[in-house]
Structures are given as C-alpha cells and as structure tokens.
Amino acid sequence: MSRSFASNTLAVVPVRAGSKGLPKKNVRSIAGKPLYQHAVEQAFRLVGKCVVTTDIVEILNSPSISGETLVERPSEIARDDTPMDAVLIHLLQLLKRRSELPDHVLLLQATSPLRVDADIEKAIELYSKGEFELLISVTDAEPSILKYGTISEGEFTPVSKPKYCFTNRQSLPKVYRPNGAIYLFSTEFFLRNGGLATNRIGAVIMPSERSIDIDSEDDFIKVEKMMFDLRGHDAGDRATGY
C-alpha cells in the first residue's frame, strides 16, 4: 500500500448504542478490549487515521484509547432502520464543513473482528487500480438463491436469469454475498452518487469462518473463542493484530 493512498484515506468505524440481538455489544469486552476498539486499532495500522461515529455515551464521554476522533451521531440516524448512507452523509458533510474531507473512506464494521489486515490490504490493492467505484468484502453464499424471485400481483420475477430457476443446484454458478467487513470508496463518488449503490463494485473474498457478523450471544462467544485460538497459534505471522 502506498503512503500517498494512506495519507488521503480516512477509516470510519460506525457504532451505535441500540442492538436488539445483543445489547451493548460494541463496547463489550472481547479478547481483552471493547469490540469496537479492534476495528479502531486495525484502522490505525492500515491508514493511520480513524473516526468513530457513535451515539454511545460511554464512548463519547471517555478519552479516545488510540487517538481516534469521536463524532457524535444524532439519535435520528442511530435507529435500527437507519441506512449506512445516512450515517456517512452526516459524517462527510461535517468533515467538509471543517475542511477535513478525505479523498477516500475505508469503512470497517466493528462487528467483524475476524477481518485481518491482509483482507484490507487486498481491498486497497484492487481498489487502487481505479476500475471500481466501490470495493467490498464478500464470502461464499448458497447458489440456490439464483432460483429465487419476487411476486407482484401474481407475477413471478426471477432475481437473476430465468434459466437459473430450472437449473440443477450443482450446475449453478458460484454466488457470493457481502459480509459487511470492508467498504472502500472515494468521497467524491459517494457525495456525488448520494450513497453506496453502484454498478461498479469490486470485491475481495473472505472465508466464511472469518465472515461472522456478531449479532447474538452465540456469535460473540464463537468469535471470541476463534480470536483466542488465533492468538494462541500464529496470530503474529498472519497479521491479525489481535
């Protein structure tokens, strides 16, 4: 990764207080530190700058641990149904008013702590080629989803090619789903586009075992065990940063 890219890139870690699946998960200790702090420390290792956008009073009222900038998120964009676009627009407009707008944004979800530095480095390398407006991380998904469709007034509309509805599962192409761990894009694209949706999306593949998005107690317990297992074996060589 070039120094120039890192100098013009801001890592953003969005965390909010409300979580119906697992209350206070973002500040709960996992592998020795609050969950969100793993993403913050990873952000500093990769690009050297990080903003945490949050409505969590515990974070806002405490001094930053790694030197991250804290931005208070208004309650109206900290609800269960708040799209990420709204959170990013609020943050980038604020940075623009402060004349602190970065060229690129690296969005790291706190709930994906099994993401390793190498995943982000691969994303940056692919994004830097300039072929995509958005770079995301993905993982394997069930190919039978290509058989699905929507129904409106009794009419079935396939989500993909109609022929896939009648193709044997074993003959369907491989399918991937976004895992929420990494998003990389330019601020110019995002503000011009008004959001992340685009037809020019690049992707880096992460294995399913490292694509867990913590949303429940079971997820939390499973991920913490995996983090300790990695730390106990070859975490240093794998650039995990745990």
LUMSEVO-570223 format. One record per residue (C-alpha): residue number from 1; residue in three letters; x negated, y negated, z. Coordinates in pm, 1 decimal. Layout:
PT  nr rest        u        v        w
PT NUM  ALA        X        Y        Z
...
! end
This chain:
PT  nr rest        u        v        w
PT   1  MET      0.0      0.0      0.0
PT   2  SER   -140.8   -338.8    -97.9
PT   3  ARG   -198.6   -613.3    156.3
PT   4  SER     -6.3   -858.6    -61.9
PT   5  PHE    302.5   -640.4    -54.0
PT   6  ALA    288.7   -605.7    323.7
PT   7  SER    235.3   -978.8    371.7
PT   8  ASN    554.1  -1059.8    180.2
PT   9  THR    769.5   -787.4    335.7
PT  10  LEU    981.4   -802.9    648.6
PT  11  ALA   1100.3   -490.9    827.8
PT  12  VAL   1452.4   -512.8    967.1
PT  13  VAL   1583.1   -283.6   1240.2
PT  14  PRO   1960.2   -324.8   1290.1
PT  15  VAL   2100.3   -202.8   1623.6
PT  16  ARG   2436.4   -268.4   1782.6
PT  17  ALA   2590.2   -202.4   2121.5
PT  18  GLY   2902.1    -16.2   2016.9
PT  19  SER   2878.3    354.9   1942.0
PT  20  LYS   3178.1    580.3   1986.2
PT  21  GLY   2981.8    900.6   1919.4
PT  22  LEU   2703.9    831.7   2170.7
PT  23  PRO   2733.8    516.4   2386.2
PT  24  LYS   2415.1    307.7   2426.8
PT  25  LYS   2220.4    543.5   2201.7
PT  26  ASN   1999.9    270.6   2055.6
PT  27  VAL   1849.5    180.0   2393.6
PT  28  ARG   1846.8    530.2   2537.2
PT  29  SER   1500.4    668.0   2605.8
PT  30  ILE   1380.1    935.6   2364.8
PT  31  ALA   1026.4   1075.1   2360.2
PT  32  GLY    921.4    815.1   2614.0
PT  33  LYS   1070.9    492.8   2477.2
PT  34  PRO   1404.4    337.5   2371.5
PT  35  LEU   1531.3    486.3   2046.8
PT  36  TYR   1516.8    157.7   1853.0
PT  37  GLN   1157.1     99.8   1960.8
PT  38  HIS   1032.8    390.8   1749.5
PT  39  ALA   1154.3    208.8   1437.4
PT  40  VAL   1006.6   -121.4   1555.3
PT  41  GLU    662.4     28.1   1613.1
PT  42  GLN    677.8    202.9   1276.0
PT  43  ALA    767.4   -127.4   1112.2
PT  44  PHE    459.1   -295.4   1258.5
PT  45  ARG    236.2    -11.7   1144.4
PT  46  LEU    363.0    -34.9    787.0
PT  47  VAL    424.6   -406.5    721.5
PT  48  GLY    320.4   -590.5   1037.1
PT  49  LYS    643.0   -788.8   1083.6
PT  50  CYS    979.3   -687.7   1226.6
PT  51  VAL   1314.2   -843.4   1309.4
PT  52  VAL   1570.7   -670.5   1528.6
PT  53  THR   1923.8   -789.7   1460.2
PT  54  THR   2144.4   -692.8   1752.8
PT  55  ASP   2430.0   -771.9   1988.5
PT  56  ILE   2280.5   -562.0   2269.0
PT  57  VAL   2241.0   -792.4   2568.9
PT  58  GLU   1979.5   -565.0   2724.4
PT  59  ILE   1752.6   -618.9   2422.8
PT  60  LEU   1825.0   -989.4   2379.1
PT  61  ASN   1754.9  -1066.0   2745.9
PT  62  SER   1429.2   -871.8   2758.6
PT  63  PRO   1092.1   -979.9   2619.7
PT  64  SER   1005.0   -803.8   2296.4
PT  65  ILE    788.4   -498.3   2350.7
PT  66  SER    585.2   -505.3   2028.7
PT  67  GLY    623.1   -869.1   1925.5
PT  68  GLU    937.1   -821.2   1717.3
PT  69  THR   1165.3  -1119.3   1651.4
PT  70  LEU   1509.3  -1083.5   1806.0
PT  71  VAL   1813.9  -1221.2   1624.8
PT  72  GLU   2149.2  -1225.3   1799.3
PT  73  ARG   2421.2  -1068.9   1589.3
PT  74  PRO   2768.3  -1226.6   1616.3
PT  75  SER   3041.3   -997.7   1752.4
PT  76  GLU   3241.0  -1022.5   1429.4
PT  77  ILE   2965.9   -838.1   1241.2
PT  78  ALA   2891.1   -586.3   1516.0
PT  79  ARG   3202.0   -370.0   1484.3
PT  80  ASP   3235.1     -4.6   1386.7
PT  81  ASP   3359.4   -101.7   1041.7
PT  82  THR   3102.9   -374.6    972.0
PT  83  PRO   2919.7   -304.5    643.6
PT  84  MET   2541.3   -337.3    640.0
PT  85  ASP   2573.0   -600.3    367.0
PT  86  ALA   2735.3   -841.7    614.0
PT  87  VAL   2459.2   -787.4    870.5
PT  88  LEU   2188.2   -850.3    612.0
PT  89  ILE   2357.9  -1157.4    466.7
PT  90  HIS   2381.2  -1311.4    814.5
PT  91  LEU   2013.9  -1242.6    884.1
PT  92  LEU   1878.3  -1355.3    546.7
PT  93  GLN   2083.4  -1676.1    546.1
PT  94  LEU   1944.8  -1753.5    891.7
PT  95  LEU   1587.9  -1689.8    775.1
PT  96  LYS   1648.5  -1902.8    466.4
PT  97  ARG   1755.5  -2196.9    685.4
PT  98  ARG   1433.8  -2150.1    884.7
PT  99  SER   1227.3  -2134.6    561.9
PT 100  GLU   1118.5  -1785.3    668.0
PT 101  LEU   1276.5  -1585.0    387.8
PT 102  PRO   1059.4  -1283.6    290.9
PT 103  ASP   1012.3  -1155.8    -63.6
PT 104  HIS   1111.8   -800.8     29.1
PT 105  VAL   1307.1   -628.9    305.9
PT 106  LEU   1230.9   -286.4    448.8
PT 107  LEU   1539.6   -171.9    639.6
PT 108  LEU   1473.7    101.4    895.2
PT 109  GLN   1766.2    255.1   1080.1
PT 110  ALA   1685.9    319.7   1445.7
PT 111  THR   1893.7    637.6   1442.0
PT 112  SER   1648.9    810.7   1203.6
PT 113  PRO   1343.7    855.3   1430.5
PT 114  LEU   1218.3   1165.3   1246.5
PT 115  ARG   1124.6    948.5    947.9
PT 116  VAL    742.8    946.0    916.0
PT 117  ASP    511.1    673.1    790.2
PT 118  ALA    434.9    875.2    477.5
PT 119  ASP    803.8    859.6    377.6
PT 120  ILE    793.6    481.2    385.5
PT 121  GLU    460.3    468.7    203.0
PT 122  LYS    607.3    681.1    -78.2
PT 123  ALA    908.5    448.9    -95.4
PT 124  ILE    684.9    142.1   -118.6
PT 125  GLU    469.1    302.5   -386.7
PT 126  LEU    770.8    385.9   -605.2
PT 127  TYR    942.1     51.7   -544.2
PT 128  SER    623.3   -138.6   -631.0
PT 129  LYS    640.6     -7.1   -987.9
PT 130  GLY    923.6   -255.2  -1044.9
PT 131  GLU   1166.3    -12.7  -1207.2
PT 132  PHE   1435.1    -30.8   -938.5
PT 133  GLU   1631.6   -299.1   -757.2
PT 134  LEU   1683.0    -79.0   -453.3
PT 135  LEU   1480.1    209.4   -312.5
PT 136  ILE   1644.9    452.8    -69.5
PT 137  SER   1561.2    778.4    104.6
PT 138  VAL   1769.5   1086.5     30.1
PT 139  THR   1793.6   1452.2    123.9
PT 140  ASP   1943.2   1767.9    -24.9
PT 141  ALA   2322.7   1791.0    -34.3
PT 142  GLU   2577.4   2060.5   -119.9
PT 143  PRO   2612.2   2067.8   -502.1
PT 144  SER   2976.2   2178.2   -487.7
PT 145  ILE   3062.5   1812.7   -423.7
PT 146  LEU   3038.0   1775.2   -802.3
PT 147  LYS   3361.1   1974.4   -822.1
PT 148  TYR   3546.7   1713.2   -615.3
PT 149  GLY   3773.4   1435.5   -732.7
PT 150  THR   4026.5   1174.7   -627.6
PT 151  ILE   4403.0   1178.6   -679.3
PT 152  SER   4616.2    878.2   -766.7
PT 153  GLU   4986.1    920.1   -846.7
PT 154  GLY   4930.0   1289.2   -903.2
PT 155  GLU   4636.7   1247.4  -1141.4
PT 156  PHE   4306.9   1417.5  -1052.8
PT 157  THR   3994.6   1220.7  -1146.3
PT 158  PRO   3660.8   1404.3  -1109.5
PT 159  VAL   3388.4   1222.0   -916.3
PT 160  SER   3137.4   1338.8  -1176.6
PT 161  LYS   3154.6   1512.8  -1514.3
PT 162  PRO   3482.2   1701.7  -1566.5
PT 163  LYS   3293.0   2013.8  -1675.6
PT 164  TYR   3142.0   2048.4  -1328.0
PT 165  CYS   3486.9   2117.6  -1184.5
PT 166  PHE   3476.5   2451.2  -1368.8
PT 167  THR   3106.8   2533.1  -1333.0
PT 168  ASN   2982.0   2808.4  -1104.5
PT 169  ARG   2823.8   2664.8   -792.1
PT 170  GLN   2493.1   2835.3   -871.8
PT 171  SER   2478.9   2657.1  -1208.8
PT 172  LEU   2543.6   2305.7  -1076.1
PT 173  PRO   2252.4   2058.1  -1077.5
PT 174  LYS   2077.3   1968.2   -751.9
PT 175  VAL   2251.6   1695.9   -554.7
PT 176  TYR   2109.5   1450.1   -303.9
PT 177  ARG   2271.3   1218.2    -51.8
PT 178  PRO   2138.0    900.4    110.1
PT 179  ASN   2015.2    985.0    460.0
PT 180  GLY   2009.3    626.4    588.8
PT 181  ALA   1643.1    629.7    693.3
PT 182  ILE   1489.9    385.1    442.4
PT 183  TYR   1616.6     96.4    229.2
PT 184  LEU   1376.8   -129.7     38.5
PT 185  PHE   1476.9   -424.8   -178.8
PT 186  SER   1392.7   -781.7   -272.1
PT 187  THR   1572.7  -1068.0   -101.9
PT 188  GLU   1622.2  -1236.7   -439.9
PT 189  PHE   1807.5   -930.5   -570.4
PT 190  PHE   2015.9   -890.3   -255.9
PT 191  LEU   2127.9  -1252.6   -227.4
PT 192  ARG   2195.6  -1278.8   -599.9
PT 193  ASN   2384.2   -949.9   -600.3
PT 194  GLY   2572.5  -1020.2   -277.6
PT 195  GLY   2497.5   -673.0   -143.5
PT 196  LEU   2307.2   -349.4   -191.9
PT 197  ALA   2526.7   -182.6   -457.0
PT 198  THR   2343.6   -149.8   -789.4
PT 199  ASN   2294.7     96.5  -1074.1
PT 200  ARG   1915.3     68.2  -1048.8
PT 201  ILE   1835.7    281.2   -743.9
PT 202  GLY   1513.9    470.6   -688.9
PT 203  ALA   1485.1    749.2   -433.1
PT 204  VAL   1230.7    932.2   -222.0
PT 205  ILE   1327.0   1277.6    -96.3
PT 206  MET   1302.2   1362.0    272.4
PT 207  PRO   1350.1   1717.0    402.7
PT 208  SER   1681.2   1789.3    571.6
PT 209  GLU   1515.7   1867.1    904.8
PT 210  ARG   1384.3   1509.4    920.5
PT 211  SER   1702.7   1350.6    789.0
PT 212  ILE   1910.5   1375.9   1105.8
PT 213  ASP   2100.9   1055.9   1181.2
PT 214  ILE   2164.7   1050.1   1556.7
PT 215  ASP   2537.0   1013.9   1618.4
PT 216  SER   2610.5   1253.5   1906.1
PT 217  GLU   2463.6   1402.1   2222.0
PT 218  ASP   2378.2   1720.1   2033.6
PT 219  ASP   2192.4   1518.1   1768.4
PT 220  PHE   1999.2   1333.7   2037.7
PT 221  ILE   1891.1   1649.2   2218.6
PT 222  LYS   1791.7   1821.8   1893.8
PT 223  VAL   1591.4   1524.9   1766.2
PT 224  GLU   1409.4   1469.8   2095.5
PT 225  LYS   1301.4   1834.1   2101.7
PT 226  MET   1173.3   1805.4   1745.2
PT 227  MET    980.6   1488.0   1831.0
PT 228  PHE    813.4   1653.3   2127.2
PT 229  ASP    733.8   1962.6   1919.6
PT 230  LEU    568.0   1748.2   1651.1
PT 231  ARG    375.9   1551.0   1910.0
PT 232  GLY    253.6   1871.4   2068.4
PT 233  HIS    121.4   2012.0   1740.3
PT 234  ASP    -17.5   1799.4   1460.1
PT 235  ALA    163.4   1464.7   1500.2
PT 236  GLY   -159.2   1270.8   1469.4
PT 237  ASP   -252.6   1426.4   1136.9
PT 238  ARG     98.7   1384.2    998.4
PT 239  ALA    106.7   1005.2   1055.3
PT 240  THR    427.0   1027.5   1250.0
PT 241  GLY    332.3    770.1   1506.0
PT 242  TYR    529.3    945.1   1778.0
! end
